[in-house]
Amino acid sequence: MSNKKKVCMVVQDPMVKGGIAAVVNGYRGSELEKDFKITYVESYKDGGKLTKLFKSVCGYIHFMKVLLINKPDLVHIHSSFGPSFYRKLPFIYLANWTKKPIINHIHGAEFDSFYVNASDKKKKLIKRIYNKCSILIALSDEWKERLKLIVPERNINVIENYSIIHDDAFECKIERGSHKQVLFLGEIGKRKGCYDIPSVVEKVVSAVPEVKFILGGSGDIEQIKTILREKGVEQNVLFPGWVRGSDKDRLLRESDIFFLPSYNEGMPMSILDAMGYGLPVVSTNVGAIQKIVQNGKNGYTCVPGDTEGFANSIIEMLNTKNKLRAFSIGSYEIVSQKYSLETHLKLIEELYTKIGR
């Protein structure tokens, strides 16, 4: 009979677009599954309202079966703000009712709209729910400070996101010259700063006419295309849709710079993914981005909406081969030293060992 500690992990469908699924997909088949008996309960799937509702109901039923039959030692819930918070309420209530320790892994990005600017009624609900959890996992020290408004500091553990390191891609990248290709991966919309991208493209094209911007993702594609056409730079931007697997791998290998002009973030998996390929980064100074994108070492951060700053940073790197190479080395060093999957899993395992029976 196995004496491994049993963990029920509430997750998204593996094919969901976004950072939470990306984090959890790294757990599947990892050392975590060898050291602990993990049961995954999927609670969310991309699609229409009926698809999402059906997935949630199936998730609640599966979760109740796991609690009553498998009797896990602890529950690890991956959650965000907005609708995700409300979808996770039944899981937290059920786990609390069965007296299971709860780890709530917080991946949300828009804290002000979720809590700071919320009504008193919503704030009370958030406090009540989060204080039913044994531990909240924050993605950075900055996010720990925010979560301290809701729960005691002793109930917050900082475990940062991770990067999968691709040594061969990095070595190839520092040996070749620039392809003049800038890559964005994510939801194409306002929060990710995508409506600022056409102005950035226009400025970069004036200095580097052969530049290509690849916007891989789904969302407001037609709206962004319209702005690009108005500026006369649509020929410099490609929209391959949401990319996964070999297509994503190819784009990360081919590109010179990763660009994420977000207005709100935690610790973006997209940036960490790119750094694992040795990509320099241009992004914003929000959330925990400045911990992984260090000005002058592996890229630049700007204030959200600073299209001039974004453009100048991209132009400087594309036109300076030595800087592009140095920043590539910088990205690789940062993730290798502190943000490997192995380091992340070690912290998760330490938390699992500490909590539960």
Buried (B, 14 or more C-beta within 10 A) or exposed (E): EEEEBBBBBBBBBEEBBBBBBBBBBBBEEBBBBEBBBBBBBBBBBBEEEEEBEEBBEBBBEBBBEBBEEEEBBBBBBBBBBEEBBEBBEBBBEBBBEEEBBBBBBBBBBBBEEBBEEBEEEEBEBBBEBBEBBBBBBBBBEBBBEBBBEBBEEEBBBBBBBBBBBBEEBBEEBEEEEBBBBBBBBBBBBBBBBBBBBBBBBBBBBEBBEEBBBBBBBBBBBEBBBEBBEEBEBBEBBEBBEBBEEEEBBEBBBBBBBBBBBBBBBBBBBBBBBBBBBBBBBBBBBBBBBBBBBBEEBBBBBBEBBBBEBBBBBBBBBBEEEEBBBBBBBBBBBBBBEBBBBEBBBBBBBEBBEEBBE
